[in-house]
Amino acid sequence: MSDRIIVDSVFLRFRSHEVLKGVHLNVHPNQITGLIGRNGCSKSSFLKVITGQIEPQSKLIKYQGRKIDQLYKERALVNYLPQHVFHPKSLRNSRLLSLYGITAESFFTTYPFLQQYERTKFGEMSGGEKRLFEVLMILESASRFSILDEPFTHVMPKHVELIKERITALKTRKGIVLTDHQYDNVLAVADSLHLISDGTIRKVEEREDLIAFGYLR
C-alpha cells in the first residue's frame, strides 16, 4: 500500500472569487515536491487546505488508501512551516526542541553554530535566527512529511544553502513539500515540480515548461 498523500478535487472560493479549481497533488515519501507560482496564485491557500487551516468547498485527501478529513489529526504524520514566525517568544529554545521530540544534544551536534542559543528565549533572537531555527526544527522533527511555506525567505544566503543541504539529506526519512518565491532554490532541490496558475496546477517536466506556461520570460 502506498504511503503517499493524495490531495484531489480541491475547489476553494472566497465569495465570488474562485481561487482553486480542482487542484490535485500527490505527495510521496522520500521525495521533495516543489510548488511554484506568482504572488497571489494561492500557493499558501492550497497548503492551508492540506494542513486543515482552511476548509474549501470541496476536497479529497487520502493517506495509505484511507480517506482522511484532516491530516493534522494523524499523529506525527505532517508538520507545517507557515510564512511567518509562529513560535511563542517566551519559550527557551531547548524547550521548543523538546516539544518537537528533538534532543538538544542531537540538534546542536548537527548545528553547532546555534549552540549559543540553547538557553536563549526564542523571542530574543533576531528575525533571521528565528526563521532559521523554525525551519530546522520542522525538518529535524520525526514527522513523516513536512510542508514548508517560504523556508528560504528572511534567512542569510549561507543559511539558504544549509537549508537546501538539509532538505536534500532529510528526504531519506520523510516527504517534503515546499514553496518559495526564490524559485531557483526550489528548482535546485525538488524531485518533482508543480506550477499553480489561474487556480489550476500543472506538472513541470523541464525548465522550458516554465516559459511555455508563462511563469518565466
Secondary structure as the mmCIF struct_conf table of DSSP 4:
data_model
#
loop_
_struct_conf.conf_type_id
_struct_conf.id
_struct_conf.beg_label_comp_id
_struct_conf.beg_label_asym_id
_struct_conf.beg_label_seq_id
_struct_conf.end_label_comp_id
_struct_conf.end_label_asym_id
_struct_conf.end_label_seq_id
STRN STRN1 ILE A 5 PHE A 14
TURN_TY1_P TURN_TY1_P1 ARG A 15 SER A 16
STRN STRN2 HIS A 17 VAL A 27
TURN_TY1_P TURN_TY1_P2 PRO A 29 ASN A 30
STRN STRN3 ILE A 32 ILE A 36
TURN_TY1_P TURN_TY1_P3 ASN A 39 GLY A 40
BEND BEND1 CYS A 41 SER A 42
HELX_RH_AL_P HELX_RH_AL_P1 LYS A 43 ILE A 50
TURN_TY1_P TURN_TY1_P4 THR A 51 GLY A 52
BEND BEND2 GLN A 53 ILE A 54
BEND BEND3 GLN A 57 GLN A 57
STRN STRN4 SER A 58 TYR A 63
TURN_TY1_P TURN_TY1_P5 GLN A 64 GLY A 65
STRN STRN5 ARG A 66 LYS A 67
BEND BEND4 ASP A 69 ASP A 69
HELX_RH_3T_P HELX_RH_3T_P1 LEU A 71 LYS A 73
BEND BEND5 GLU A 74 GLU A 74
TURN_TY1_P TURN_TY1_P6 ARG A 75 LEU A 77
STRN STRN6 VAL A 78 LEU A 81
BEND BEND6 GLN A 83 HIS A 84
BEND BEND7 HIS A 87 HIS A 87
TURN_TY1_P TURN_TY1_P7 LYS A 89 SER A 90
BEND BEND8 LEU A 91 LEU A 91
STRN STRN7 ARG A 92 ARG A 92
HELX_RH_AL_P HELX_RH_AL_P2 ASN A 93 LEU A 99
TURN_TY1_P TURN_TY1_P8 TYR A 100 GLY A 101
HELX_RH_AL_P HELX_RH_AL_P3 ALA A 104 THR A 110
HELX_RH_3T_P HELX_RH_3T_P2 PRO A 112 TYR A 117
TURN_TY1_P TURN_TY1_P9 GLU A 118 ARG A 119
BEND BEND9 THR A 120 THR A 120
STRN STRN8 LYS A 121 LYS A 121
HELX_RH_3T_P HELX_RH_3T_P3 PHE A 122 GLU A 124
BEND BEND10 MET A 125 MET A 125
HELX_RH_AL_P HELX_RH_AL_P4 GLY A 127 GLU A 140
BEND BEND11 SER A 141 SER A 141
BEND BEND12 ARG A 144 ARG A 144
STRN STRN9 PHE A 145 ASP A 149
BEND BEND13 GLU A 150 GLU A 150
TURN_TY1_P TURN_TY1_P10 PRO A 151 HIS A 154
BEND BEND14 VAL A 155 VAL A 155
HELX_RH_AL_P HELX_RH_AL_P5 PRO A 157 LEU A 170
TURN_TY1_P TURN_TY1_P11 LYS A 171 ARG A 173
BEND BEND15 LYS A 174 LYS A 174
STRN STRN10 GLY A 175 THR A 179
BEND BEND16 HIS A 181 HIS A 181
HELX_RH_AL_P HELX_RH_AL_P6 TYR A 183 VAL A 189
BEND BEND17 ASP A 191 ASP A 191
STRN STRN11 SER A 192 SER A 197
TURN_TY1_P TURN_TY1_P12 ASP A 198 GLY A 199
STRN STRN12 THR A 200 VAL A 204
BEND BEND18 GLU A 206 GLU A 206
HELX_RH_AL_P HELX_RH_AL_P7 ARG A 207 ALA A 212
TURN_TY1_P TURN_TY1_P13 PHE A 213 GLY A 214
BEND BEND19 TYR A 215 TYR A 215
#
